[in-house]
Amino acid sequence: MMPSARFADLDGASVLITGGGSGIGAALTEGFMRQGAKVAFIDIADKPSTVLADRLEKELGRRPLYLKTDLRDVAALRTAVAKAAEAHGDVTVLVNNAALDDRHEVKDVTVEFWDNNLAINLRPHFFTAQAVAPGMKRAGGGSIINFTSTSYLINHPDMPAYTAAKAGILGLTKGLAGKLGADGIRVNAVAPGWVITERQKELWVTEETLAAHVAKQCIK
């Protein structure tokens, strides 16, 4: 399926996506590939990532570069960024999409759970940006897109650690934009609502949860 719009500046661009093997990330990987970009994506789940890469290679004749990486390991994350740049040239588009939105109760959150949550949902956004910024500067500019969420805006009761991290992404985005903008690097945040991926369907989507979520929205 061809995209409805073509963006010439993405043709041949070096794009790196975190969490690009499934859900929203898989759609991003495919979308950039169909624009002609050279895409590398970071993920930890082999099966969906390989299935995606195989399908896109079959359909497009080009294969995205799958970099199996645990985002909690900053050294491994930096290595993955270097591999993406080695394969496709300096990364000029970074999409920080990876997240873990497991539901949890306030009473059950431990220090270890809290730290692990931030190590997945906030910390990598900074360190991937830090890693790609020199290459973007060499290239004359670039774009960093951080995925946050509307969850922290609608008083979502079921994942306070996650919503705290997603709110933090907004502050990080502002800070990075102020610092990197002088080098022609745009830093923006995107806040999707509840995207009903296969994982969401399997774990959390019911008539009751959907109704409760929609009730918090201005637009029904």
Sequence and secondary structure as in RCSB ss.txt:
>XXXX:A:sequence
MMPSARFADLDGASVLITGGGSGIGAALTEGFMRQGAKVAFIDIADKPSTVLADRLEKELGRRPLYLKTDLRDVA
ALRTAVAKAAEAHGDVTVLVNNAALDDRHEVKDVTVEFWDNNLAINLRPHFFTAQAVAPGMKRAGGGSIINFTST
SYLINHPDMPAYTAAKAGILGLTKGLAGKLGADGIRVNAVAPGWVITERQKELWVTEETLAAHVAKQCIK
>XXXX:A:secstr
   SS  GGGTT EEEEETTTSHHHHHHHHHHHHTT EEEEEES HHHHHHHHHHHHHHHS   EEEE  TT HH
HHHHHHHHHHHHHSS  EEEE         GGG  HHHHHHHHHHHTHHHHHHHHHHHHHHHHHT EEEEEE  G
GGTTT SS HHHHHHHHHHHHHHHHHHHHHGGGTEEEEEE       HHHHHHT  HHHHHHHHHT S  
